[in-house]
Amino acid sequence: MMGLVLAVLLIVAAALLFGRGKKGGEDVTEAAVAEESTDAFGGDRISQDVFVDYSAIAGAGENAQLNLSGMTRSEAGEALKSKYQWSLKVLNSNPNLDKFEMPNIPETEDTASETGADAEGTVYEVTVDDPLAAVKIRPTKSEFAVPDAVGGEIDSLLDRIFQDYENGALPVKEESESTAADSSEARTADYTLVLPDFSELAADYASQLATVWEVKPKNGDIVSYDKDNDSFVFGGFEDGYAYDKDRIAQDLAQAMKNDYTASIQAAGAVVEGVSQSVKDQYKTIGSFTTKTTANEVRNKNVRLAAAAVNGTVLRPGEEFSFNGTVGERTEAKGYGPAGAYNNGEVVQEIGGGVCQVSSTLFNAVYRAGLTTTYRRSHTFEPSYVTPGCDATVSWGGPDYKFVNNSSHAIGIRASYYNRECSVSIYGVPVLEDGVTWSMDSQKIKDLPLEEPQIITEGSPSAGSTGSEWEVFKIIRKNGETVERVRDHTALYKGHRPTVLAGGLIDEESAEIIPGASESESSSESGEAAGPGATDEQAGPGGGPAGPGGGTSAAPKTTASDEEALGPGGGTAAQSSHSGEEAPGNVVTAPASGDSSGPMPGDEEDDISDDSAGPGGPGAAQVVVPTSAE
């Protein structure tokens, strides 16, 4: 009987043990393993011995190994990175470091995402040989903290190890190796940290440092602008400092190999400046003047923007940004609302009119032989310069930029006076003696008139056709044309015609036909009436000169500045705007017809009648917040 009881107890015990190994039909041991190794990148721990040889780390010693068993990905990274200390630096050795000023390293901009006023024009972008554009590091003026290169290699190795673990691809150990793992005997590592040759990376860092920290000698160029005396101030002569990038690269590569806490002195030498004065070589090398309107608020905006640009000094290689220099146009700065186009509609915009300053500047820069690096034409044809010769700007949107590609510092003079905006560039000539550059812009064709928009209120308009322009660079030597080179093209949108419900537009005459039904209209598509008047081209007039220079008189405009022509145009004649703009010319406003709002072709800030909206006089106006221009 006792034997039967013992047999029963043994059976029950076996059942309990078996049940303890099962849970919902799943083996508990397998479930536990699965819980420990489901996701190698989600914080799970490695459940077996995995040895990593990190002998490559400086000072680690031979056969330095780490067992990753029981570690998560982050714990393994921390454990390996604790085996070394990284505080490698390169120090600036310039003896005149207290006088050194860090250059402005350009940031990459996404011009494709420009929004706001007038962001639909043709973009012109030029990449110049700017050494700073390739700089990715951000050192201080005194030192460069070299990024940890070893840590990146550790991360790459651990990514591979944990990926192998997740995929069940870890190295399989022999029985002898498994036994050795539990003893003090030497083991064969499963993975080995191998550090690359850092010479190429060190050379890249050295080249960038030599560019950022370089100090060019000062040879008596202009250094600032004296507002009280209305003149540029010439500086003295100072030595520069150049760096031996090959020597820096060599020293840095060695330290990255075996001395992670070194402080390296950047090898360099003094560059003596030239004592010969260049002051006598400075003069006005490019100028341009445009006519403004009679709108006092708009003219004030032009004056404020010109004053912000006036006196700017650019060292060789420096890039000018209109938005960066003028800043946001706000009421607090004195800017007021003036007519502008925003997304194709006429609005009252804070700072409306400042595009006239950027366009005038562009023309002066062009004639000086300097390089425009970024420019966007207006969405609609401008009136104060020939189409194709304009540069729109908007805060948070299009900018105008150019680089000083000369060998000496340049100064910018900009002013507004008596309905004229004038800009001149003061510097040492870039072009050869006797050589001048100018632009000749000609309309290639009118673009098709858009289909009319049916409106239920407001004033109808005939709209206007868009246009395409071709601009040539005219190169003259001692007044004689020696070369005519195609420079660029520009596309401008037309204004969509509007018609009251029940009325149609006669596409042949571009007139509104009140009450006409659609069946009575012609099925052929025609174009709106073409250009009528042509801008008078002024003779050389010169903008404001540099020290000692003067300003030439400008021809009077051929149109009444007081008139404002509506976006629909009505029966207003358009300016052809064709012809060459000679250096220093004042570009006159187009001839006007009998209309009541901004003329088709007037772009975002050429509007002088504050009451003329998209539907004509009296239409509702929108005041754009200061964040949009």
C-alpha positions as CSV (number, residue, x, y, z in Angstrom):
1,M,0.0,0.0,0.0
2,M,2.8,2.3,0.9
3,G,4.4,1.6,-2.5
4,L,1.2,2.7,-4.2
5,V,1.1,6.0,-2.3
6,L,4.7,6.7,-3.2
7,A,4.0,6.0,-6.9
8,V,1.0,8.4,-6.8
9,L,3.1,11.1,-5.2
10,L,5.8,10.7,-7.8
11,I,3.3,11.1,-10.6
12,V,1.8,14.2,-9.1
13,A,5.3,15.8,-8.6
14,A,6.2,15.0,-12.2
15,A,2.9,16.6,-13.3
16,L,3.6,19.7,-11.3
17,L,7.1,20.0,-12.7
18,F,5.8,19.6,-16.2
19,G,3.0,22.2,-15.6
20,R,5.6,24.6,-14.3
21,G,7.4,24.3,-17.7
22,K,4.2,25.1,-19.6
23,K,2.2,28.3,-19.7
24,G,-0.8,28.5,-21.9
25,G,0.6,25.8,-24.1
26,E,3.9,27.6,-24.5
27,D,7.2,26.5,-23.1
28,V,8.1,28.9,-20.3
29,T,11.9,28.6,-20.9
30,E,11.5,29.5,-24.6
31,A,9.1,32.4,-23.7
32,A,11.7,33.7,-21.3
33,V,14.4,33.6,-23.9
34,A,12.1,35.3,-26.4
35,E,11.3,38.1,-23.9
36,E,15.0,38.7,-23.5
37,S,15.9,38.8,-27.2
38,T,12.9,40.1,-29.1
39,D,14.3,43.4,-30.3
40,A,18.0,44.1,-30.2
41,F,17.5,47.8,-30.8
42,G,14.7,48.3,-28.3
43,G,16.8,48.0,-25.1
44,D,16.9,44.1,-25.0
45,R,19.9,42.4,-23.6
46,I,22.3,39.9,-25.3
47,S,21.7,36.6,-23.6
48,Q,25.0,34.9,-24.5
49,D,28.7,35.6,-24.4
50,V,29.8,38.0,-27.1
51,F,33.4,39.3,-26.8
52,V,34.6,42.5,-28.4
53,D,38.3,43.2,-28.8
54,Y,38.9,47.0,-28.3
55,S,42.7,46.9,-28.3
56,A,42.7,49.5,-31.1
57,I,41.8,52.2,-28.7
58,A,44.8,54.2,-27.6
59,G,46.1,53.0,-24.2
60,A,43.8,49.9,-24.0
61,G,46.7,47.4,-24.1
62,E,46.9,44.1,-25.9
63,N,44.0,41.6,-25.9
64,A,41.6,44.1,-24.3
65,Q,38.2,42.5,-24.5
66,L,34.7,43.3,-23.3
67,N,31.9,40.7,-22.9
68,L,28.6,42.1,-24.0
69,S,26.5,39.3,-22.3
70,G,23.6,40.8,-20.4
71,M,24.1,44.3,-22.0
72,T,21.6,46.4,-23.9
73,R,22.8,48.4,-27.0
74,S,23.2,51.7,-25.0
75,E,25.0,49.9,-22.1
76,A,27.4,48.3,-24.5
77,G,28.1,51.7,-26.1
78,E,28.7,53.3,-22.7
79,A,31.0,50.5,-21.6
80,L,33.2,50.7,-24.6
81,K,33.3,54.5,-24.7
82,S,34.4,54.5,-21.0
83,K,37.7,52.9,-22.1
84,Y,39.1,56.1,-23.4
85,Q,38.8,59.9,-23.0
86,W,38.5,62.3,-25.9
87,S,39.3,66.0,-25.5
88,L,41.4,66.6,-28.6
89,K,41.8,70.3,-29.6
90,V,43.5,72.5,-32.2
91,L,44.6,75.9,-30.9
92,N,44.8,79.1,-32.9
93,S,48.4,80.3,-32.9
94,N,47.8,83.8,-34.3
95,P,49.9,86.2,-32.2
96,N,47.3,88.9,-32.9
97,L,44.3,86.8,-31.8
98,D,42.8,89.7,-29.9
99,K,42.3,91.6,-33.1
100,F,41.0,88.6,-35.1
101,E,37.3,88.6,-36.0
102,M,35.6,85.4,-37.1
103,P,34.2,85.5,-40.6
104,N,30.5,84.9,-41.3
105,I,30.2,81.3,-42.4
106,P,27.3,81.0,-44.8
107,E,24.4,78.6,-44.0
108,T,22.6,76.6,-46.6
109,E,19.3,78.2,-47.6
110,D,16.2,76.6,-49.1
111,T,15.2,79.2,-51.7
112,A,12.7,76.7,-53.1
113,S,10.5,77.3,-50.1
114,E,10.3,81.1,-50.5
115,T,6.8,82.4,-49.8
116,G,5.0,85.7,-49.4
117,A,5.0,88.7,-51.7
118,D,6.2,88.2,-55.2
119,A,7.9,84.8,-54.9
120,E,6.9,83.6,-58.4
121,G,9.5,85.4,-60.5
122,T,12.4,83.8,-62.4
123,V,15.3,82.9,-60.1
124,Y,19.0,83.6,-61.1
125,E,21.6,82.0,-58.9
126,V,25.3,82.0,-59.3
127,T,27.8,79.8,-57.4
128,V,31.0,81.7,-56.8
129,D,34.3,80.4,-55.6
130,D,33.7,81.1,-51.9
131,P,36.1,79.0,-49.7
132,L,33.8,79.6,-46.7
133,A,30.9,77.9,-48.5
134,A,32.6,74.5,-48.0
135,V,33.2,75.0,-44.3
136,K,31.2,72.6,-42.1
137,I,33.0,72.9,-38.8
138,R,32.2,75.6,-36.3
139,P,35.4,76.5,-34.4
140,T,35.7,79.5,-32.1
141,K,38.3,82.2,-32.7
142,S,40.7,80.5,-30.3
143,E,40.2,76.8,-30.7
144,F,38.6,73.9,-32.5
145,A,37.2,71.0,-30.4
146,V,37.8,68.0,-32.7
147,P,34.7,65.7,-32.9
148,D,35.1,62.3,-31.3
149,A,36.1,60.0,-34.2
150,V,36.5,56.8,-32.2
151,G,33.0,57.0,-30.8
152,G,31.5,56.9,-34.3
153,E,33.5,53.7,-35.1
154,I,32.3,52.1,-31.9
155,D,28.7,52.9,-32.8
156,S,29.0,51.4,-36.3
157,L,30.5,48.1,-34.8
158,L,27.7,47.8,-32.2
159,D,25.1,48.4,-34.8
160,R,26.5,45.4,-36.7
161,I,26.7,43.2,-33.6
162,F,23.1,43.8,-32.4
163,Q,21.8,43.4,-36.0
164,D,23.6,40.0,-36.1
165,Y,22.0,39.2,-32.7
166,E,18.6,40.1,-33.9
167,N,19.0,38.0,-37.0
168,G,20.4,35.0,-35.1
169,A,23.7,35.4,-36.9
170,L,26.2,35.7,-34.0
171,P,29.4,33.6,-34.3
172,V,28.9,30.0,-33.0
173,K,31.4,29.0,-30.3
174,E,33.2,25.7,-30.1
175,E,33.0,23.8,-26.8
176,S,36.6,24.6,-26.0
177,E,36.0,28.3,-26.5
178,S,32.9,28.2,-24.3
179,T,35.0,26.6,-21.6
180,A,37.7,29.1,-22.0
181,A,35.2,31.9,-21.5
182,D,34.6,30.8,-18.0
183,S,38.3,30.6,-17.2
184,S,41.2,33.0,-17.1
185,E,42.6,31.6,-20.3
186,A,42.9,33.9,-23.4
187,R,39.8,34.0,-25.5
188,T,39.3,34.6,-29.3
189,A,37.1,37.7,-29.7
190,D,33.9,37.4,-31.6
191,Y,34.3,41.0,-33.0
192,T,37.2,43.4,-33.2
193,L,37.1,47.2,-33.2
194,V,39.2,48.3,-36.1
195,L,40.0,52.1,-36.3
196,P,40.6,53.5,-39.8
197,D,43.4,55.8,-40.9
198,F,42.2,59.3,-39.9
199,S,44.6,61.1,-42.1
200,E,42.0,62.1,-44.7
201,L,39.6,63.4,-42.0
202,A,42.4,65.3,-40.3
203,A,43.4,66.9,-43.7
204,D,39.8,68.0,-44.2
205,Y,39.6,69.6,-40.7
206,A,43.0,71.3,-41.3
207,S,41.9,72.8,-44.6
208,Q,38.7,74.2,-43.1
209,L,40.6,75.7,-40.1
210,A,43.2,77.3,-42.4
211,T,40.3,78.9,-44.3
212,V,38.3,80.1,-41.3
213,W,41.2,81.4,-39.3
214,E,43.1,83.0,-42.1
215,V,43.7,86.8,-41.7
216,K,44.4,88.7,-44.9
217,P,46.8,91.6,-44.6
218,K,45.2,95.1,-44.6
219,N,46.6,97.3,-47.3
220,G,44.9,100.6,-46.6
221,D,41.5,99.7,-47.9
222,I,38.3,101.4,-46.7
223,V,37.2,99.9,-43.4
224,S,34.1,101.9,-42.4
225,Y,31.7,104.7,-43.2
226,D,31.7,108.1,-41.4
227,K,28.0,109.2,-41.5
228,D,28.7,112.6,-40.1
229,N,31.2,113.5,-42.8
230,D,29.5,111.3,-45.5
231,S,32.7,109.6,-46.4
232,F,34.4,106.3,-46.2
233,V,37.3,105.8,-43.8
234,F,40.5,104.3,-44.9
235,G,42.3,102.0,-42.6
236,G,46.0,101.5,-41.9
237,F,48.3,98.7,-42.8
238,E,48.2,95.4,-40.8
239,D,50.0,92.1,-41.2
240,G,47.9,89.0,-41.9
241,Y,48.3,85.4,-40.7
242,A,48.3,82.2,-42.9
243,Y,48.2,78.6,-41.7
244,D,50.2,75.6,-42.8
245,K,47.3,73.2,-43.4
246,D,49.6,70.3,-44.3
247,R,51.5,70.5,-41.0
248,I,48.2,70.9,-39.1
249,A,46.9,67.8,-40.8
250,Q,50.0,65.8,-40.0
251,D,50.0,66.7,-36.3
252,L,46.2,66.1,-36.0
253,A,46.3,62.7,-37.7
254,Q,49.0,61.5,-35.3
255,A,47.0,62.7,-32.3
256,M,43.8,61.0,-33.5
257,K,45.8,57.8,-33.7
258,N,47.3,57.7,-30.2
259,D,46.8,60.9,-28.2
260,Y,43.1,61.7,-27.8
261,T,43.6,64.5,-25.2
262,A,46.3,66.5,-27.0
263,S,46.1,70.3,-27.6
264,I,47.7,71.0,-31.0
265,Q,49.1,74.4,-31.9
266,A,48.0,75.2,-35.5
267,A,51.2,75.8,-37.5
268,G,51.2,79.2,-39.3
269,A,53.2,82.3,-40.2
270,V,52.8,86.1,-40.4
271,V,52.0,87.6,-43.8
272,E,53.3,91.1,-44.2
273,G,51.0,93.7,-45.7
274,V,51.8,95.9,-48.7
275,S,52.8,99.4,-47.6
276,Q,51.9,101.1,-50.9
277,S,48.6,103.1,-50.5
278,V,45.6,102.2,-52.7
279,K,43.6,105.2,-51.6
280,D,44.2,107.0,-54.9
281,Q,42.8,104.1,-56.8
282,Y,39.4,104.2,-55.2
283,K,36.5,105.8,-57.2
284,T,32.9,105.2,-58.2
285,I,33.0,102.0,-60.3
286,G,29.3,101.6,-60.9
287,S,26.1,103.6,-60.4
288,F,22.4,103.7,-61.3
289,T,19.4,105.9,-60.6
290,T,15.7,105.3,-60.9
291,K,12.6,107.5,-60.7
292,T,10.0,106.9,-57.9
293,T,6.4,107.9,-57.7
294,A,4.5,110.7,-55.9
295,N,3.3,108.4,-53.1
296,E,4.9,109.9,-50.0
297,V,4.6,106.8,-47.9
298,R,6.2,104.7,-50.6
299,N,9.0,107.2,-51.0
300,K,9.6,107.2,-47.3
301,N,10.0,103.4,-47.5
302,V,12.5,103.8,-50.3
303,R,14.4,106.4,-48.3
304,L,14.6,104.2,-45.2
305,A,15.8,101.2,-47.1
306,A,18.4,103.2,-49.0
307,A,19.6,104.7,-45.7
308,A,20.0,101.2,-44.3
309,V,22.1,100.1,-47.2
310,N,24.2,103.3,-47.4
311,G,27.7,103.0,-46.0
312,T,27.9,99.3,-46.1
313,V,31.5,98.1,-46.5
314,L,32.2,94.6,-47.9
315,R,35.7,93.1,-47.6
316,P,37.0,90.9,-50.5
317,G,35.0,87.7,-50.7
318,E,32.2,88.9,-48.5
319,E,28.6,88.5,-49.7
320,F,25.9,91.2,-49.4
321,S,22.3,90.3,-48.4
322,F,19.6,92.9,-48.9
323,N,17.3,91.4,-46.3
324,G,20.2,90.8,-43.9
325,T,21.4,94.4,-44.2
326,V,18.0,96.2,-44.2
327,G,16.3,93.9,-41.9
328,E,12.6,93.4,-41.4
329,R,10.5,96.4,-42.6
330,T,8.3,97.3,-39.7
331,E,6.2,100.2,-38.5
332,A,8.5,100.6,-35.5
333,K,11.3,101.4,-37.9
334,G,9.2,104.0,-39.7
335,Y,8.0,102.0,-42.7
336,G,4.4,102.5,-43.8
337,P,1.8,100.7,-45.9
338,A,2.2,101.2,-49.6
339,G,0.8,99.3,-52.6
340,A,2.3,95.9,-53.3
341,Y,1.4,92.6,-54.9
342,N,1.1,89.6,-52.7
343,N,0.1,86.3,-54.3
344,G,-1.1,88.1,-57.3
345,E,-3.3,90.6,-55.5
346,V,-2.9,94.3,-54.7
347,V,-2.4,94.9,-51.0
348,Q,-1.2,97.6,-48.7
349,E,2.1,96.2,-47.4
350,I,4.3,97.6,-44.7
351,G,7.5,98.6,-46.5
352,G,6.0,98.5,-50.0
353,G,8.4,100.1,-52.4
354,V,11.8,98.8,-51.1
355,C,12.2,96.6,-54.2
356,Q,13.1,99.8,-56.1
357,V,16.2,100.0,-53.9
358,S,17.2,96.4,-54.5
359,S,16.7,96.7,-58.2
360,T,18.6,100.0,-58.4
361,L,21.4,98.3,-56.4
362,F,21.5,95.3,-58.8
363,N,22.0,97.6,-61.8
364,A,24.8,99.4,-60.0
365,V,26.5,96.2,-59.0
366,Y,26.2,94.9,-62.6
367,R,27.9,97.9,-64.0
368,A,30.7,97.7,-61.4
369,G,31.6,94.2,-62.7
370,L,30.7,92.5,-59.4
371,T,28.9,89.1,-59.2
372,T,25.3,88.8,-58.3
373,T,24.9,85.5,-56.5
374,Y,21.1,85.4,-55.9
375,R,18.3,87.4,-57.6
376,R,14.6,86.8,-58.3
377,S,12.7,88.8,-60.9
378,H,9.3,90.2,-60.1
379,T,6.2,88.2,-60.7
380,F,4.8,91.0,-62.9
381,E,6.7,93.5,-65.1
382,P,8.3,96.3,-63.2
383,S,7.9,99.9,-64.3
384,Y,10.9,101.7,-62.9
385,V,13.5,99.5,-64.6
386,T,13.4,97.6,-67.9
387,P,11.9,94.1,-67.3
388,G,14.8,91.7,-66.9
389,C,16.8,94.2,-65.0
390,D,15.0,94.0,-61.7
391,A,15.5,92.3,-58.3
392,T,12.5,91.7,-56.0
393,V,12.9,91.3,-52.3
394,S,10.5,90.4,-49.5
395,W,11.1,89.7,-45.8
396,G,10.9,86.0,-45.3
397,G,10.9,85.5,-49.1
398,P,13.1,86.5,-52.0
399,D,16.4,88.2,-51.2
400,Y,19.0,90.0,-53.3
401,K,22.7,89.0,-52.9
402,F,26.0,89.8,-54.5
403,V,29.6,89.1,-53.6
404,N,32.6,91.4,-53.6
405,N,34.8,89.5,-56.0
406,S,37.4,92.3,-56.2
407,S,40.7,92.3,-54.5
408,H,39.9,95.3,-52.2
409,A,37.1,96.4,-49.9
410,I,34.1,98.2,-51.5
411,G,31.6,100.7,-50.2
412,I,27.9,101.2,-51.1
413,R,26.3,104.6,-51.3
414,A,22.5,104.6,-51.5
415,S,20.1,107.6,-51.2
416,Y,16.7,108.9,-52.0
417,Y,16.1,112.5,-53.0
418,N,13.5,114.4,-54.9
419,R,11.7,111.2,-56.2
420,E,15.0,109.6,-57.3
421,C,16.7,106.5,-55.8
422,S,20.4,106.4,-56.5
423,V,23.0,103.7,-55.7
424,S,26.7,103.7,-56.4
425,I,29.6,101.3,-55.7
426,Y,32.9,102.8,-54.4
427,G,36.0,100.8,-54.9
428,V,39.1,99.9,-56.9
429,P,38.1,99.2,-60.5
430,V,37.3,95.5,-61.3
431,L,37.0,96.0,-65.0
432,E,39.9,96.9,-67.2
433,D,40.6,100.6,-67.8
434,G,38.1,101.9,-70.4
435,V,35.8,98.8,-70.2
436,T,32.1,99.2,-69.2
437,W,29.3,96.7,-68.8
438,S,25.6,97.5,-69.4
439,M,22.4,95.5,-70.1
440,D,20.2,95.5,-73.2
441,S,16.8,93.9,-72.5
442,Q,14.3,93.2,-75.3
443,K,10.9,91.6,-75.2
444,I,10.8,88.2,-77.0
445,K,7.1,87.6,-77.0
446,D,3.8,88.2,-75.2
447,L,2.4,85.2,-73.4
448,P,-1.3,84.1,-73.9
449,L,-4.0,86.0,-72.0
450,E,-5.5,83.8,-69.3
451,E,-9.1,82.8,-69.4
452,P,-11.3,85.5,-67.7
453,Q,-12.5,85.1,-64.1
454,I,-16.2,85.5,-63.6
455,I,-17.0,87.9,-60.7
456,T,-20.3,89.0,-59.2
457,E,-19.3,92.3,-57.8
458,G,-16.6,94.9,-58.3
459,S,-15.2,96.4,-61.6
460,P,-14.3,94.1,-64.5
461,S,-10.9,94.4,-66.1
462,A,-9.4,93.4,-69.4
463,G,-6.3,92.0,-67.8
464,S,-2.9,91.8,-69.5
465,T,-0.7,89.3,-71.2
466,G,2.5,88.0,-69.6
467,S,5.8,88.4,-71.3
468,E,9.3,86.9,-71.9
469,W,12.4,89.0,-72.1
470,E,15.9,88.4,-73.2
471,V,18.8,90.4,-71.7
472,F,22.2,90.9,-73.3
473,K,25.4,92.0,-71.6
474,I,27.0,94.9,-73.6
475,I,30.7,95.2,-73.2
476,R,32.3,98.4,-74.4
477,K,36.0,99.5,-74.7
478,N,36.5,103.2,-74.8
479,G,32.9,103.7,-75.9
480,E,33.0,101.1,-78.7
481,T,30.9,98.0,-78.4
482,V,33.3,95.0,-78.5
483,E,31.0,92.2,-77.4
484,R,27.3,91.4,-77.0
485,V,26.6,88.3,-74.9
486,R,23.3,86.8,-74.0
487,D,23.1,87.1,-70.2
488,H,19.7,85.8,-69.0
489,T,16.0,85.7,-69.7
490,A,13.0,86.6,-67.6
491,L,9.3,85.5,-67.5
492,Y,6.6,87.7,-66.2
493,K,3.0,86.8,-65.5
494,G,0.0,88.6,-66.9
495,H,-3.0,89.7,-65.0
496,R,-6.1,87.5,-65.3
497,P,-9.0,89.4,-66.8
498,T,-12.2,89.6,-64.8
499,V,-15.8,89.9,-66.1
500,L,-19.1,90.5,-64.4
501,A,-21.5,87.6,-64.6
502,G,-23.5,88.2,-67.8
503,G,-20.7,90.1,-69.6
504,L,-17.8,88.9,-71.7
505,I,-14.4,90.2,-73.0
506,D,-13.9,90.8,-76.6
507,E,-10.4,89.2,-77.0
508,E,-9.6,91.1,-80.2
509,S,-10.0,94.5,-78.6
510,A,-9.6,93.5,-75.0
511,E,-12.8,95.5,-74.1
512,I,-15.6,94.5,-71.8
513,I,-18.9,93.6,-73.6
514,P,-21.7,94.2,-71.0
515,G,-24.5,91.8,-71.1
516,A,-23.1,89.6,-73.9
517,S,-23.7,85.9,-73.7
518,E,-21.0,83.4,-74.1
519,S,-22.5,82.1,-77.4
520,E,-22.0,85.6,-78.9
521,S,-18.3,85.6,-78.2
522,S,-15.6,84.6,-80.6
523,S,-14.3,81.1,-80.2
524,E,-10.8,82.2,-81.2
525,S,-8.4,83.2,-78.5
526,G,-6.7,86.5,-79.0
527,E,-4.2,88.6,-77.0
528,A,-4.8,91.8,-75.1
529,A,-3.7,95.0,-76.8
530,G,0.1,95.1,-77.0
531,P,2.6,97.6,-75.7
532,G,2.1,101.2,-76.8
533,A,4.7,103.5,-75.3
534,T,8.4,103.1,-75.1
535,D,10.6,104.3,-72.3
536,E,12.9,107.2,-73.2
537,Q,16.5,106.2,-72.6
538,A,18.5,108.8,-70.7
539,G,22.1,109.6,-71.4
540,P,24.8,108.8,-68.8
541,G,23.7,110.3,-65.6
542,G,25.8,108.7,-62.9
543,G,24.5,108.0,-59.4
544,P,26.2,109.4,-56.3
545,A,29.9,109.3,-56.5
546,G,32.5,108.3,-53.9
547,P,34.5,110.8,-52.0
548,G,35.1,113.7,-54.3
549,G,32.5,112.7,-56.8
550,G,29.1,114.2,-57.8
551,T,25.7,113.3,-59.0
552,S,24.6,114.0,-62.6
553,A,21.2,115.4,-63.3
554,A,18.5,112.9,-64.3
555,P,16.0,113.3,-67.2
556,K,12.4,113.9,-66.2
557,T,9.9,111.1,-66.3
558,T,7.6,110.8,-69.4
559,A,4.6,109.9,-67.3
560,S,2.7,111.5,-64.4
561,D,3.9,110.0,-61.2
562,E,0.5,110.9,-59.6
563,E,-1.4,108.5,-61.9
564,A,-2.0,105.0,-60.7
565,L,-3.2,102.4,-63.2
566,G,-5.4,99.4,-62.2
567,P,-4.4,95.8,-62.3
568,G,-6.9,95.2,-65.1
569,G,-5.5,97.9,-67.1
570,G,-8.7,99.0,-68.8
571,T,-7.6,100.9,-72.0
572,A,-4.3,101.9,-70.5
573,A,-1.3,101.7,-72.8
574,Q,1.6,99.6,-71.7
575,S,5.2,100.5,-71.8
576,S,7.4,98.4,-74.1
577,H,10.4,98.9,-71.8
578,S,12.7,97.8,-74.6
579,G,16.1,99.1,-75.1
580,E,19.5,99.3,-73.5
581,E,20.1,100.8,-70.1
582,A,23.4,102.7,-70.3
583,P,25.6,103.1,-67.2
584,G,24.1,105.6,-64.7
585,N,20.8,106.0,-66.6
586,V,17.7,107.2,-64.9
587,V,14.9,104.8,-66.1
588,T,11.7,106.8,-66.6
589,A,8.2,105.6,-65.7
590,P,6.1,104.3,-68.6
591,A,3.6,106.4,-70.5
592,S,0.1,106.2,-68.9
593,G,-3.3,106.0,-70.3
594,D,-6.8,106.6,-68.9
595,S,-7.1,104.1,-66.1
596,S,-7.5,104.0,-62.4
597,G,-5.3,101.4,-60.6
598,P,-1.8,99.9,-61.0
599,M,-0.9,99.3,-64.6
600,P,-0.6,95.8,-65.8
601,G,3.1,95.2,-65.5
602,D,3.5,97.2,-62.3
603,E,4.7,94.7,-59.7
604,E,4.5,94.4,-56.0
605,D,5.8,97.8,-54.9
606,D,5.2,100.0,-58.0
607,I,1.8,101.0,-56.9
608,S,1.2,104.7,-56.0
609,D,-2.6,104.9,-55.5
610,D,-3.5,103.5,-52.1
611,S,-7.2,103.3,-53.1
612,A,-6.7,101.1,-56.2
613,G,-7.2,97.5,-55.3
614,P,-7.7,94.4,-57.4
615,G,-11.1,95.6,-58.5
616,G,-10.1,99.1,-59.2
617,P,-10.7,102.4,-57.2
618,G,-12.6,101.9,-54.1
619,A,-12.1,98.1,-53.9
620,A,-11.3,96.7,-50.6
621,Q,-7.6,96.8,-49.5
622,V,-5.7,94.4,-47.3
623,V,-3.0,95.5,-44.9
624,V,-0.3,92.8,-44.8
625,P,1.2,92.1,-41.4
626,T,4.8,93.1,-41.1
627,S,6.0,89.5,-41.4
628,A,5.0,89.4,-45.0
629,E,6.3,91.9,-47.6
